[in-house]
């Protein structure tokens, strides 16, 4: 189609997108700012990042992306997004180099699409910042940067089908390794199981090795995790590298707890004595100012619980105990407890039995 009698159309002004990670409360105020084309959250290092890439590919007016808000300490979607912008994707691989998030693998977007976005969109990394005033200033500064005429001449406008060769970032000199893997069942690695405790009265770490039939096998006491692990290896108690790594991590945690007076429980994150503090965000309601946790919607919470328990895609009944709906093992229950307490800030009773609790009861613990 040929236009007649009209001059060339004015190019649309450059705009920016905002990703608030898990901080939902920031989406609405930032979306209203002038020059913001898109605003939304990011929860996963795979499907969520794919949605962002597709959205940026569709809208060529977006020349900047501000990443802000609270990154999930468990899923690290924000860290993975920043890694994608800094390194792109390696040829023939769908995994994001340098990403430490949960399953940072992009299967439904191409490397060409990723490179088109990286070449056109300037990233502003403000992870952790949740002050709307600070972020408003950051949006204004990013808009000024991407709308600068001198800089604009250097920004490519062609999409993935424009015929231009995709930008190929230089490959790192180091071979990249990824922090993933699975341990074999513990009894296959050390013929039994190990219990690690901290004896504060004596200032010692105590490790006890039991056989599969709960028969006592070995006991070791010490103050340094490294020497205790070397002693286990020297005695031939453990030979499997994966379990050597596991015990090394647990002994290092126990040593840290002993030195700093922290609470230590095997397989759980370190924390100060007593219950963990509830992390929240300030919210103003009327004349009162209160603090509430970043609580997900119930449907999202049920999805998170199912995924953590290894039953992704299962529709959970909020009022039926988890153990009656799913076959869950103790490791998965511990993992769910960590997510509830350390990431979402739930106040669970010390004697809470998560496997026998209904999802609705766990959700109430998040609400306080």
HELIX and SHEET records of a PDB file:
HELIX    1   1 UNK A   25  UNK A   31  1                                   7    
HELIX    2   2 UNK A   47  UNK A   58  1                                  12    
HELIX    3   3 UNK A   77  UNK A   87  1                                  11    
HELIX    4   4 UNK A  111  UNK A  120  1                                  10    
HELIX    5   5 UNK A  132  UNK A  147  1                                  16    
HELIX    6   6 UNK A  149  UNK A  152  1                                   4    
HELIX    7   7 UNK A  186  UNK A  190  1                                   5    
HELIX    8   8 UNK A  225  UNK A  235  1                                  11    
HELIX    9   9 UNK A  241  UNK A  260  1                                  20    
HELIX   10  10 UNK A  298  UNK A  308  1                                  11    
HELIX   11  11 UNK A  322  UNK A  325  1                                   4    
HELIX   12  12 UNK A  330  UNK A  338  1                                   9    
HELIX   13  13 UNK A  339  UNK A  343  3                                   5    
HELIX   14  14 UNK A  354  UNK A  356  5                                   3    
HELIX   15  15 UNK A  359  UNK A  367  1                                   9    
SHEET    1   A 4 UNK A  36  UNK A  40  0                                        
SHEET    2   A 4 UNK A  15  UNK A  19  1                                        
SHEET    3   A 4 UNK A  62  UNK A  69  1                                        
SHEET    4   A 4 UNK A 122  UNK A 127  1                                        
SHEET    1   B 3 UNK A 193  UNK A 199  0                                        
SHEET    2   B 3 UNK A 204  UNK A 210 -1                                        
SHEET    3   B 3 UNK A 216  UNK A 222 -1                                        
SHEET    1   C 2 UNK A 281  UNK A 285  0                                        
SHEET    2   C 2 UNK A 288  UNK A 292 -1                                        
END                                                                             
